[in-house]
Amino acid sequence: MVLGDATKVQGDATKVQGDATKVQGDAIKVQGDATKVQGDATKVQGDATKVQGDATKVQGDATKVQGDATKVQVKRLVCTP
């Protein structure tokens, strides 16, 4: 009878250990999912930064074109008798 009880206790302990391992595995999966979400967010932020950089470049190009047009206009004013 004592041996049977000890075997049952050992079986219960093994089940508890298995449950703890499953909980640990679930926690690792959640952590992995969170890392993936963070990676995706970082990529989105990087893409947004690139778009912002492209917009700044376009704005700079437009400013250069405007400056060139102003130069042409000044030359015309200077050359006009």
PDB file with SEQRES, HELIX, SHEET and CRYST1 records, atoms N, CA, C and O in Angstrom:
SEQRES   1 A   81  MET VAL LEU GLY ASP ALA THR LYS VAL GLN GLY ASP ALA          
SEQRES   2 A   81  THR LYS VAL GLN GLY ASP ALA THR LYS VAL GLN GLY ASP          
SEQRES   3 A   81  ALA ILE LYS VAL GLN GLY ASP ALA THR LYS VAL GLN GLY          
SEQRES   4 A   81  ASP ALA THR LYS VAL GLN GLY ASP ALA THR LYS VAL GLN          
SEQRES   5 A   81  GLY ASP ALA THR LYS VAL GLN GLY ASP ALA THR LYS VAL          
SEQRES   6 A   81  GLN GLY ASP ALA THR LYS VAL GLN VAL LYS ARG LEU VAL          
SEQRES   7 A   81  CYS THR PRO                                                  
HELIX    1 AA1 VAL A    2  CYS A   79  1                                  78    
CRYST1    1.000    1.000    1.000  90.00  90.00  90.00 P 1           1          
ATOM      1  N   MET A   1       0.827  -1.209   0.000  1.00  0.00           N  
ATOM      2  CA  MET A   1       0.000   0.000   0.000  1.00  0.00           C  
ATOM      3  C   MET A   1       0.862   1.262   0.000  1.00  0.00           C  
ATOM      4  O   MET A   1       0.577   2.223  -0.714  1.00  0.00           O  
ATOM      5  N   VAL A   2       1.928   1.241   0.818  1.00  0.00           N  
ATOM      6  CA  VAL A   2       2.824   2.399   0.897  1.00  0.00           C  
ATOM      7  C   VAL A   2       3.522   2.593  -0.439  1.00  0.00           C  
ATOM      8  O   VAL A   2       3.685   3.724  -0.898  1.00  0.00           O  
ATOM      9  N   LEU A   3       3.938   1.490  -1.067  1.00  0.00           N  
ATOM     10  CA  LEU A   3       4.613   1.565  -2.365  1.00  0.00           C  
ATOM     11  C   LEU A   3       3.670   2.152  -3.417  1.00  0.00           C  
ATOM     12  O   LEU A   3       4.095   2.963  -4.241  1.00  0.00           O  
ATOM     13  N   GLY A   4       2.421   1.759  -3.398  1.00  0.00           N  
ATOM     14  CA  GLY A   4       1.422   2.302  -4.323  1.00  0.00           C  
ATOM     15  C   GLY A   4       1.225   3.793  -4.115  1.00  0.00           C  
ATOM     16  O   GLY A   4       1.126   4.547  -5.083  1.00  0.00           O  
ATOM     17  N   ASP A   5       1.166   4.228  -2.860  1.00  0.00           N  
ATOM     18  CA  ASP A   5       1.010   5.655  -2.552  1.00  0.00           C  
ATOM     19  C   ASP A   5       2.223   6.441  -3.043  1.00  0.00           C  
ATOM     20  O   ASP A   5       2.077   7.528  -3.601  1.00  0.00           O  
ATOM     21  N   ALA A   6       3.411   5.894  -2.838  1.00  0.00           N  
ATOM     22  CA  ALA A   6       4.647   6.559  -3.270  1.00  0.00           C  
ATOM     23  C   ALA A   6       4.674   6.686  -4.791  1.00  0.00           C  
ATOM     24  O   ALA A   6       5.095   7.711  -5.327  1.00  0.00           O  
ATOM     25  N   THR A   7       4.228   5.651  -5.477  1.00  0.00           N  
ATOM     26  CA  THR A   7       4.180   5.677  -6.942  1.00  0.00           C  
ATOM     27  C   THR A   7       3.194   6.741  -7.411  1.00  0.00           C  
ATOM     28  O   THR A   7       3.466   7.456  -8.376  1.00  0.00           O  
ATOM     29  N   LYS A   8       2.046   6.851  -6.731  1.00  0.00           N  
ATOM     30  CA  LYS A   8       1.044   7.862  -7.092  1.00  0.00           C  
ATOM     31  C   LYS A   8       1.603   9.271  -6.868  1.00  0.00           C  
ATOM     32  O   LYS A   8       1.435  10.150  -7.713  1.00  0.00           O  
ATOM     33  N   VAL A   9       2.266   9.479  -5.729  1.00  0.00           N  
ATOM     34  CA  VAL A   9       2.866  10.787  -5.431  1.00  0.00           C  
ATOM     35  C   VAL A   9       3.908  11.122  -6.494  1.00  0.00           C  
ATOM     36  O   VAL A   9       3.976  12.255  -6.971  1.00  0.00           O  
ATOM     37  N   GLN A  10       4.725  10.123  -6.865  1.00  0.00           N  
ATOM     38  CA  GLN A  10       5.745  10.331  -7.896  1.00  0.00           C  
ATOM     39  C   GLN A  10       5.088  10.675  -9.235  1.00  0.00           C  
ATOM     40  O   GLN A  10       5.573  11.544  -9.959  1.00  0.00           O  
ATOM     41  N   GLY A  11       3.997  10.003  -9.559  1.00  0.00           N  
ATOM     42  CA  GLY A  11       3.247  10.291 -10.787  1.00  0.00           C  
ATOM     43  C   GLY A  11       2.669  11.699 -10.772  1.00  0.00           C  
ATOM     44  O   GLY A  11       2.719  12.411 -11.775  1.00  0.00           O  
ATOM     45  N   ASP A  12       2.120  12.096  -9.624  1.00  0.00           N  
ATOM     46  CA  ASP A  12       1.578  13.455  -9.487  1.00  0.00           C  
ATOM     47  C   ASP A  12       2.691  14.493  -9.656  1.00  0.00           C  
ATOM     48  O   ASP A  12       2.501  15.514 -10.318  1.00  0.00           O  
ATOM     49  N   ALA A  13       3.846  14.224  -9.057  1.00  0.00           N  
ATOM     50  CA  ALA A  13       4.983  15.146  -9.163  1.00  0.00           C  
ATOM     51  C   ALA A  13       5.445  15.256 -10.616  1.00  0.00           C  
ATOM     52  O   ALA A  13       5.781  16.344 -11.082  1.00  0.00           O  
ATOM     53  N   THR A  14       5.462  14.146 -11.320  1.00  0.00           N  
ATOM     54  CA  THR A  14       5.841  14.139 -12.738  1.00  0.00           C  
ATOM     55  C   THR A  14       4.852  14.967 -13.548  1.00  0.00           C  
ATOM     56  O   THR A  14       5.256  15.708 -14.444  1.00  0.00           O  
ATOM     57  N   LYS A  15       3.551  14.849 -13.241  1.00  0.00           N  
ATOM     58  CA  LYS A  15       2.518  15.630 -13.937  1.00  0.00           C  
ATOM     59  C   LYS A  15       2.710  17.121 -13.667  1.00  0.00           C  
ATOM     60  O   LYS A  15       2.624  17.938 -14.584  1.00  0.00           O  
ATOM     61  N   VAL A  16       2.968  17.474 -12.405  1.00  0.00           N  
ATOM     62  CA  VAL A  16       3.197  18.883 -12.048  1.00  0.00           C  
ATOM     63  C   VAL A  16       4.418  19.411 -12.804  1.00  0.00           C  
ATOM     64  O   VAL A  16       4.403  20.528 -13.321  1.00  0.00           O  
ATOM     65  N   GLN A  17       5.476  18.595 -12.862  1.00  0.00           N  
ATOM     66  CA  GLN A  17       6.689  18.991 -13.580  1.00  0.00           C  
ATOM     67  C   GLN A  17       6.388  19.179 -15.070  1.00  0.00           C  
ATOM     68  O   GLN A  17       6.882  20.119 -15.694  1.00  0.00           O  
ATOM     69  N   GLY A  18       5.582  18.287 -15.632  1.00  0.00           N  
ATOM     70  CA  GLY A  18       5.172  18.407 -17.040  1.00  0.00           C  
ATOM     71  C   GLY A  18       4.359  19.671 -17.283  1.00  0.00           C  
ATOM     72  O   GLY A  18       4.549  20.361 -18.285  1.00  0.00           O  
ATOM     73  N   ASP A  19       3.448  19.969 -16.352  1.00  0.00           N  
ATOM     74  CA  ASP A  19       2.650  21.198 -16.470  1.00  0.00           C  
ATOM     75  C   ASP A  19       3.554  22.434 -16.409  1.00  0.00           C  
ATOM     76  O   ASP A  19       3.366  23.384 -17.169  1.00  0.00           O  
ATOM     77  N   ALA A  20       4.528  22.416 -15.505  1.00  0.00           N  
ATOM     78  CA  ALA A  20       5.457  23.542 -15.368  1.00  0.00           C  
ATOM     79  C   ALA A  20       6.276  23.717 -16.649  1.00  0.00           C  
ATOM     80  O   ALA A  20       6.523  24.842 -17.082  1.00  0.00           O  
ATOM     81  N   THR A  21       6.690  22.615 -17.246  1.00  0.00           N  
ATOM     82  CA  THR A  21       7.443  22.659 -18.508  1.00  0.00           C  
ATOM     83  C   THR A  21       6.581  23.263 -19.608  1.00  0.00           C  
ATOM     84  O   THR A  21       7.073  24.052 -20.415  1.00  0.00           O  
ATOM     85  N   LYS A  22       5.281  22.898 -19.649  1.00  0.00           N  
ATOM     86  CA  LYS A  22       4.355  23.443 -20.647  1.00  0.00           C  
ATOM     87  C   LYS A  22       4.186  24.949 -20.439  1.00  0.00           C  
ATOM     88  O   LYS A  22       4.204  25.719 -21.400  1.00  0.00           O  
ATOM     89  N   VAL A  23       4.021  25.362 -19.186  1.00  0.00           N  
ATOM     90  CA  VAL A  23       3.880  26.795 -18.879  1.00  0.00           C  
ATOM     91  C   VAL A  23       5.139  27.539 -19.326  1.00  0.00           C  
ATOM     92  O   VAL A  23       5.050  28.621 -19.906  1.00  0.00           O  
ATOM     93  N   GLN A  24       6.307  26.960 -19.056  1.00  0.00           N  
ATOM     94  CA  GLN A  24       7.577  27.572 -19.456  1.00  0.00           C  
ATOM     95  C   GLN A  24       7.661  27.664 -20.982  1.00  0.00           C  
ATOM     96  O   GLN A  24       8.106  28.676 -21.523  1.00  0.00           O  
ATOM     97  N   GLY A  25       7.235  26.612 -21.664  1.00  0.00           N  
ATOM     98  CA  GLY A  25       7.212  26.617 -23.136  1.00  0.00           C  
ATOM     99  C   GLY A  25       6.277  27.685 -23.682  1.00  0.00           C  
ATOM    100  O   GLY A  25       6.603  28.374 -24.649  1.00  0.00           O  
ATOM    101  N   ASP A  26       5.104  27.817 -23.053  1.00  0.00           N  
ATOM    102  CA  ASP A  26       4.149  28.859 -23.470  1.00  0.00           C  
ATOM    103  C   ASP A  26       4.751  30.252 -23.269  1.00  0.00           C  
ATOM    104  O   ASP A  26       4.594  31.132 -24.115  1.00  0.00           O  
ATOM    105  N   ALA A  27       5.442  30.443 -22.138  1.00  0.00           N  
ATOM    106  CA  ALA A  27       6.072  31.738 -21.850  1.00  0.00           C  
ATOM    107  C   ALA A  27       7.151  32.051 -22.886  1.00  0.00           C  
ATOM    108  O   ALA A  27       7.274  33.195 -23.323  1.00  0.00           O  
ATOM    109  N   ILE A  28       7.923  31.056 -23.278  1.00  0.00           N  
ATOM    110  CA  ILE A  28       8.961  31.239 -24.305  1.00  0.00           C  
ATOM    111  C   ILE A  28       8.311  31.615 -25.630  1.00  0.00           C  
ATOM    112  O   ILE A  28       8.822  32.477 -26.345  1.00  0.00           O  
ATOM    113  N   LYS A  29       7.179  30.974 -25.969  1.00  0.00           N  
ATOM    114  CA  LYS A  29       6.459  31.287 -27.213  1.00  0.00           C  
ATOM    115  C   LYS A  29       5.943  32.726 -27.176  1.00  0.00           C  
ATOM    116  O   LYS A  29       6.076  33.460 -28.155  1.00  0.00           O  
ATOM    117  N   VAL A  30       5.357  33.125 -26.055  1.00  0.00           N  
ATOM    118  CA  VAL A  30       4.850  34.497 -25.909  1.00  0.00           C  
ATOM    119  C   VAL A  30       6.001  35.490 -26.069  1.00  0.00           C  
ATOM    120  O   VAL A  30       5.855  36.512 -26.739  1.00  0.00           O  
ATOM    121  N   GLN A  31       7.147  35.186 -25.449  1.00  0.00           N  
ATOM    122  CA  GLN A  31       8.323  36.054 -25.548  1.00  0.00           C  
ATOM    123  C   GLN A  31       8.797  36.133 -27.000  1.00  0.00           C  
ATOM    124  O   GLN A  31       9.166  37.204 -27.480  1.00  0.00           O  
ATOM    125  N   GLY A  32       8.784  34.996 -27.693  1.00  0.00           N  
ATOM    126  CA  GLY A  32       9.161  34.974 -29.112  1.00  0.00           C  
ATOM    127  C   GLY A  32       8.207  35.801 -29.960  1.00  0.00           C  
ATOM    128  O   GLY A  32       8.635  36.540 -30.847  1.00  0.00           O  
ATOM    129  N   ASP A  33       6.911  35.675 -29.684  1.00  0.00           N  
ATOM    130  CA  ASP A  33       5.910  36.469 -30.412  1.00  0.00           C  
ATOM    131  C   ASP A  33       6.125  37.964 -30.157  1.00  0.00           C  
ATOM    132  O   ASP A  33       6.043  38.775 -31.079  1.00  0.00           O  
ATOM    133  N   ALA A  34       6.402  38.320 -28.898  1.00  0.00           N  
ATOM    134  CA  ALA A  34       6.631  39.725 -28.544  1.00  0.00           C  
ATOM    135  C   ALA A  34       7.875  40.253 -29.262  1.00  0.00           C  
ATOM    136  O   ALA A  34       7.884  41.390 -29.734  1.00  0.00           O  
ATOM    137  N   THR A  35       8.910  39.439 -29.343  1.00  0.00           N  
ATOM    138  CA  THR A  35      10.137  39.829 -30.049  1.00  0.00           C  
ATOM    139  C   THR A  35       9.842  40.051 -31.522  1.00  0.00           C  
ATOM    140  O   THR A  35      10.359  40.995 -32.119  1.00  0.00           O  
ATOM    141  N   LYS A  36       9.003  39.181 -32.129  1.00  0.00           N  
ATOM    142  CA  LYS A  36       8.634  39.327 -33.539  1.00  0.00           C  
ATOM    143  C   LYS A  36       7.842  40.622 -33.745  1.00  0.00           C  
ATOM    144  O   LYS A  36       8.096  41.366 -34.692  1.00  0.00           O  
ATOM    145  N   VAL A  37       6.889  40.883 -32.857  1.00  0.00           N  
ATOM    146  CA  VAL A  37       6.092  42.116 -32.951  1.00  0.00           C  
ATOM    147  C   VAL A  37       7.010  43.333 -32.847  1.00  0.00           C  
ATOM    148  O   VAL A  37       6.859  44.296 -33.599  1.00  0.00           O  
ATOM    149  N   GLN A  38       7.965  43.286 -31.909  1.00  0.00           N  
ATOM    150  CA  GLN A  38       8.913  44.387 -31.728  1.00  0.00           C  
ATOM    151  C   GLN A  38       9.765  44.555 -32.990  1.00  0.00           C  
ATOM    152  O   GLN A  38      10.036  45.677 -33.418  1.00  0.00           O  
ATOM    153  N   GLY A  39      10.184  43.430 -33.582  1.00  0.00           N  
ATOM    154  CA  GLY A  39      10.954  43.484 -34.831  1.00  0.00           C  
ATOM    155  C   GLY A  39      10.144  44.098 -35.964  1.00  0.00           C  
ATOM    156  O   GLY A  39      10.654  44.912 -36.734  1.00  0.00           O  
ATOM    157  N   ASP A  40       8.872  43.700 -36.061  1.00  0.00           N  
ATOM    158  CA  ASP A  40       7.989  44.270 -37.094  1.00  0.00           C  
ATOM    159  C   ASP A  40       7.818  45.773 -36.881  1.00  0.00           C  
ATOM    160  O   ASP A  40       7.847  46.549 -37.836  1.00  0.00           O  
ATOM    161  N   ALA A  41       7.638  46.176 -35.624  1.00  0.00           N  
ATOM    162  CA  ALA A  41       7.469  47.602 -35.307  1.00  0.00           C  
ATOM    163  C   ALA A  41       8.728  48.384 -35.670  1.00  0.00           C  
ATOM    164  O   ALA A  41       8.645  49.496 -36.192  1.00  0.00           O  
ATOM    165  N   THR A  42       9.890  47.802 -35.395  1.00  0.00           N  
ATOM    166  CA  THR A  42      11.163  48.446 -35.741  1.00  0.00           C  
ATOM    167  C   THR A  42      11.274  48.601 -37.246  1.00  0.00           C  
ATOM    168  O   THR A  42      11.752  49.629 -37.726  1.00  0.00           O  
ATOM    169  N   LYS A  43      10.832  47.578 -38.013  1.00  0.00           N  
ATOM    170  CA  LYS A  43      10.875  47.637 -39.479  1.00  0.00           C  
ATOM    171  C   LYS A  43       9.941  48.743 -39.983  1.00  0.00           C  
ATOM    172  O   LYS A  43      10.308  49.523 -40.861  1.00  0.00           O  
ATOM    173  N   VAL A  44       8.737  48.799 -39.419  1.00  0.00           N  
ATOM    174  CA  VAL A  44       7.776  49.842 -39.810  1.00  0.00           C  
ATOM    175  C   VAL A  44       8.365  51.221 -39.522  1.00  0.00           C  
ATOM    176  O   VAL A  44       8.250  52.137 -40.337  1.00  0.00           O  
ATOM    177  N   GLN A  45       8.997  51.361 -38.353  1.00  0.00           N  
ATOM    178  CA  GLN A  45       9.618  52.636 -37.979  1.00  0.00           C  
ATOM    179  C   GLN A  45      10.752  52.973 -38.956  1.00  0.00           C  
ATOM    180  O   GLN A  45      10.915  54.126 -39.355  1.00  0.00           O  
ATOM    181  N   GLY A  46      11.529  51.960 -39.334  1.00  0.00           N  
ATOM    182  CA  GLY A  46      12.600  52.171 -40.315  1.00  0.00           C  
ATOM    183  C   GLY A  46      12.048  52.600 -41.666  1.00  0.00           C  
ATOM    184  O   GLY A  46      12.590  53.495 -42.315  1.00  0.00           O  
ATOM    185  N   ASP A  47      10.961  51.950 -42.085  1.00  0.00           N  
ATOM    186  CA  ASP A  47      10.322  52.319 -43.357  1.00  0.00           C  
ATOM    187  C   ASP A  47       9.811  53.762 -43.300  1.00  0.00           C  
ATOM    188  O   ASP A  47       9.971  54.520 -44.256  1.00  0.00           O  
ATOM    189  N   ALA A  48       9.200  54.133 -42.176  1.00  0.00           N  
ATOM    190  CA  ALA A  48       8.679  55.497 -42.011  1.00  0.00           C  
ATOM    191  C   ALA A  48       9.822  56.508 -42.056  1.00  0.00           C  
ATOM    192  O   ALA A  48       9.684  57.578 -42.649  1.00  0.00           O  
ATOM    193  N   THR A  49      10.943  56.173 -41.435  1.00  0.00           N  
ATOM    194  CA  THR A  49      12.119  57.049 -41.454  1.00  0.00           C  
ATOM    195  C   THR A  49      12.628  57.210 -42.876  1.00  0.00           C  
ATOM    196  O   THR A  49      13.020  58.307 -43.274  1.00  0.00           O  
ATOM    197  N   LYS A  50      12.625  56.114 -43.656  1.00  0.00           N  
ATOM    198  CA  LYS A  50      13.073  56.166 -45.054  1.00  0.00           C  
ATOM    199  C   LYS A  50      12.134  57.066 -45.865  1.00  0.00           C  
ATOM    200  O   LYS A  50      12.590  57.894 -46.654  1.00  0.00           O  
ATOM    201  N   VAL A  51      10.827  56.900 -45.669  1.00  0.00           N  
ATOM    202  CA  VAL A  51       9.845  57.734 -46.376  1.00  0.00           C  
ATOM    203  C   VAL A  51      10.070  59.204 -46.018  1.00  0.00           C  
ATOM    204  O   VAL A  51      10.027  60.075 -46.887  1.00  0.00           O  
ATOM    205  N   GLN A  52      10.311  59.469 -44.738  1.00  0.00           N  
ATOM    206  CA  GLN A  52      10.555  60.840 -44.283  1.00  0.00           C  
ATOM    207  C   GLN A  52      11.837  61.380 -44.930  1.00  0.00           C  
ATOM    208  O   GLN A  52      11.892  62.539 -45.342  1.00  0.00           O  
ATOM    209  N   GLY A  53      12.863  60.531 -45.013  1.00  0.00           N  
ATOM    210  CA  GLY A  53      14.113  60.931 -45.662  1.00  0.00           C  
ATOM    211  C   GLY A  53      13.906  61.230 -47.138  1.00  0.00           C  
ATOM    212  O   GLY A  53      14.446  62.202 -47.667  1.00  0.00           O  
ATOM    213  N   ASP A  54      13.116  60.382 -47.803  1.00  0.00           N  
ATOM    214  CA  ASP A  54      12.812  60.608 -49.226  1.00  0.00           C  
ATOM    215  C   ASP A  54      12.066  61.935 -49.408  1.00  0.00           C  
ATOM    216  O   ASP A  54      12.358  62.698 -50.329  1.00  0.00           O  
ATOM    217  N   ALA A  55      11.102  62.200 -48.522  1.00  0.00           N  
ATOM    218  CA  ALA A  55      10.325  63.448 -48.600  1.00  0.00           C  
ATOM    219  C   ALA A  55      11.241  64.656 -48.393  1.00  0.00           C  
ATOM    220  O   ALA A  55      11.096  65.675 -49.068  1.00  0.00           O  
ATOM    221  N   THR A  56      12.175  64.535 -47.463  1.00  0.00           N  
ATOM    222  CA  THR A  56      13.139  65.617 -47.212  1.00  0.00           C  
ATOM    223  C   THR A  56      13.991  65.851 -48.449  1.00  0.00           C  
ATOM    224  O   THR A  56      14.278  66.997 -48.795  1.00  0.00           O  
ATOM    225  N   LYS A  57      14.405  64.761 -49.127  1.00  0.00           N  
ATOM    226  CA  LYS A  57      15.206  64.876 -50.348  1.00  0.00           C  
ATOM    227  C   LYS A  57      14.393  65.582 -51.438  1.00  0.00           C  
ATOM    228  O   LYS A  57      14.902  66.473 -52.118  1.00  0.00           O  
ATOM    229  N   VAL A  58      13.140  65.184 -51.599  1.00  0.00           N  
ATOM    230  CA  VAL A  58      12.263  65.816 -52.596  1.00  0.00           C  
ATOM    231  C   VAL A  58      12.124  67.307 -52.284  1.00  0.00           C  
ATOM    232  O   VAL A  58      12.177  68.147 -53.183  1.00  0.00           O  
ATOM    233  N   GLN A  59      11.946  67.621 -51.009  1.00  0.00           N  
ATOM    234  CA  GLN A  59      11.819  69.021 -50.590  1.00  0.00           C  
ATOM    235  C   GLN A  59      13.115  69.781 -50.900  1.00  0.00           C  
ATOM    236  O   GLN A  59      13.080  70.923 -51.359  1.00  0.00           O  
ATOM    237  N   GLY A  60      14.247  69.137 -50.647  1.00  0.00           N  
ATOM    238  CA  GLY A  60      15.541  69.757 -50.960  1.00  0.00           C  
ATOM    239  C   GLY A  60      15.706  69.993 -52.449  1.00  0.00           C  
ATOM    240  O   GLY A  60      16.195  71.041 -52.873  1.00  0.00           O  
ATOM    241  N   ASP A  61      15.292  69.001 -53.249  1.00  0.00           N  
ATOM    242  CA  ASP A  61      15.365  69.150 -54.712  1.00  0.00           C  
ATOM    243  C   ASP A  61      14.481  70.315 -55.173  1.00  0.00           C  
ATOM    244  O   ASP A  61      14.884  71.102 -56.029  1.00  0.00           O  
ATOM    245  N   ALA A  62      13.290  70.420 -54.608  1.00  0.00           N  
ATOM    246  CA  ALA A  62      12.362  71.500 -54.972  1.00  0.00           C  
ATOM    247  C   ALA A  62      12.955  72.859 -54.599  1.00  0.00           C  
ATOM    248  O   ALA A  62      12.821  73.827 -55.348  1.00  0.00           O  
ATOM    249  N   THR A  63      13.604  72.924 -53.449  1.00  0.00           N  
ATOM    250  CA  THR A  63      14.253  74.166 -53.016  1.00  0.00           C  
ATOM    251  C   THR A  63      15.365  74.538 -53.993  1.00  0.00           C  
ATOM    252  O   THR A  63      15.535  75.712 -54.325  1.00  0.00           O  
ATOM    253  N   LYS A  64      16.131  73.528 -54.460  1.00  0.00           N  
ATOM    254  CA  LYS A  64      17.210  73.772 -55.423  1.00  0.00           C  
ATOM    255  C   LYS A  64      16.628  74.302 -56.737  1.00  0.00           C  
ATOM    256  O   LYS A  64      17.152  75.258 -57.309  1.00  0.00           O  
ATOM    257  N   VAL A  65      15.554  73.687 -57.209  1.00  0.00           N  
ATOM    258  CA  VAL A  65      14.902  74.133 -58.452  1.00  0.00           C  
ATOM    259  C   VAL A  65      14.420  75.572 -58.285  1.00  0.00           C  
ATOM    260  O   VAL A  65      14.581  76.396 -59.185  1.00  0.00           O  
ATOM    261  N   GLN A  66      13.836  75.866 -57.140  1.00  0.00           N  
ATOM    262  CA  GLN A  66      13.350  77.221 -56.860  1.00  0.00           C  
ATOM    263  C   GLN A  66      14.526  78.206 -56.844  1.00  0.00           C  
ATOM    264  O   GLN A  66      14.418  79.317 -57.365  1.00  0.00           O  
ATOM    265  N   GLY A  67      15.632  77.797 -56.251  1.00  0.00           N  
ATOM    266  CA  GLY A  67      16.826  78.645 -56.218  1.00  0.00           C  
ATOM    267  C   GLY A  67      17.374  78.895 -57.612  1.00  0.00           C  
ATOM    268  O   GLY A  67      17.769  80.014 -57.940  1.00  0.00           O  
ATOM    269  N   ASP A  68      17.397  77.834 -58.444  1.00  0.00           N  
ATOM    270  CA  ASP A  68      17.865  77.983 -59.831  1.00  0.00           C  
ATOM    271  C   ASP A  68      16.956  78.947 -60.599  1.00  0.00           C  
ATOM    272  O   ASP A  68      17.438  79.784 -61.362  1.00  0.00           O  
ATOM    273  N   ALA A  69      15.656  78.829 -60.395  1.00  0.00           N  
ATOM    274  CA  ALA A  69      14.692  79.709 -61.072  1.00  0.00           C  
ATOM    275  C   ALA A  69      14.904  81.158 -60.637  1.00  0.00           C  
ATOM    276  O   ALA A  69      14.805  82.076 -61.451  1.00  0.00           O  
ATOM    277  N   THR A  70      15.191  81.355 -59.370  1.00  0.00           N  
ATOM    278  CA  THR A  70      15.456  82.706 -58.856  1.00  0.00           C  
ATOM    279  C   THR A  70      16.712  83.271 -59.510  1.00  0.00           C  
ATOM    280  O   THR A  70      16.749  84.448 -59.868  1.00  0.00           O  
ATOM    281  N   LYS A  71      17.757  82.428 -59.671  1.00  0.00           N  
ATOM    282  CA  LYS A  71      18.994  82.871 -60.333  1.00  0.00           C  
ATOM    283  C   LYS A  71      18.703  83.337 -61.754  1.00  0.00           C  
ATOM    284  O   LYS A  71      19.173  84.393 -62.179  1.00  0.00           O  
ATOM    285  N   VAL A  72      17.925  82.542 -62.486  1.00  0.00           N  
ATOM    286  CA  VAL A  72      17.575  82.882 -63.872  1.00  0.00           C  
ATOM    287  C   VAL A  72      16.823  84.205 -63.897  1.00  0.00           C  
ATOM    288  O   VAL A  72      17.083  85.055 -64.749  1.00  0.00           O  
ATOM    289  N   GLN A  73      15.902  84.378 -62.974  1.00  0.00           N  
ATOM    290  CA  GLN A  73      15.098  85.600 -62.907  1.00  0.00           C  
ATOM    291  C   GLN A  73      15.996  86.808 -62.611  1.00  0.00           C  
ATOM    292  O   GLN A  73      15.811  87.872 -63.202  1.00  0.00           O  
ATOM    293  N   VAL A  74      16.947  86.655 -61.719  1.00  0.00           N  
ATOM    294  CA  VAL A  74      17.864  87.744 -61.377  1.00  0.00           C  
ATOM    295  C   VAL A  74      18.716  88.096 -62.589  1.00  0.00           C  
ATOM    296  O   VAL A  74      18.927  89.275 -62.874  1.00  0.00           O  
ATOM    297  N   LYS A  75      19.215  87.077 -63.314  1.00  0.00           N  
ATOM    298  CA  LYS A  75      20.016  87.323 -64.519  1.00  0.00           C  
ATOM    299  C   LYS A  75      19.205  88.113 -65.539  1.00  0.00           C  
ATOM    300  O   LYS A  75      19.728  89.030 -66.174  1.00  0.00           O  
ATOM    301  N   ARG A  76      17.949  87.768 -65.697  1.00  0.00           N  
ATOM    302  CA  ARG A  76      17.084  88.480 -66.653  1.00  0.00           C  
ATOM    303  C   ARG A  76      16.917  89.938 -66.247  1.00  0.00           C  
ATOM    304  O   ARG A  76      16.955  90.837 -67.087  1.00  0.00           O  
ATOM    305  N   LEU A  77      16.733  90.161 -64.949  1.00  0.00           N  
ATOM    306  CA  LEU A  77      16.561  91.532 -64.461  1.00  0.00           C  
ATOM    307  C   LEU A  77      17.832  92.351 -64.676  1.00  0.00           C  
ATOM    308  O   LEU A  77      17.778  93.523 -65.048  1.00  0.00           O  
ATOM    309  N   VAL A  78      18.985  91.705 -64.433  1.00  0.00           N  
ATOM    310  CA  VAL A  78      20.267  92.396 -64.589  1.00  0.00           C  
ATOM    311  C   VAL A  78      20.545  92.675 -66.060  1.00  0.00           C  
ATOM    312  O   VAL A  78      21.050  93.745 -66.399  1.00  0.00           O  
ATOM    313  N   CYS A  79      20.227  91.736 -66.933  1.00  0.00           N  
ATOM    314  CA  CYS A  79      20.514  91.867 -68.365  1.00  0.00           C  
ATOM    315  C   CYS A  79      19.507  92.750 -69.096  1.00  0.00           C  
ATOM    316  O   CYS A  79      19.797  93.211 -70.201  1.00  0.00           O  
ATOM    317  N   THR A  80      18.356  92.997 -68.528  1.00  0.00           N  
ATOM    318  CA  THR A  80      17.331  93.803 -69.198  1.00  0.00           C  
ATOM    319  C   THR A  80      17.747  95.271 -69.188  1.00  0.00           C  
ATOM    320  O   THR A  80      18.047  95.830 -68.133  1.00  0.00           O  
ATOM    321  N   PRO A  81      17.764  95.904 -70.392  1.00  0.00           N  
ATOM    322  CA  PRO A  81      18.190  97.313 -70.449  1.00  0.00           C  
ATOM    323  C   PRO A  81      17.143  98.253 -69.849  1.00  0.00           C  
ATOM    324  O   PRO A  81      17.347  99.466 -69.819  1.00  0.00           O  
TER     325      PRO A  81                                                      
END                                                                             
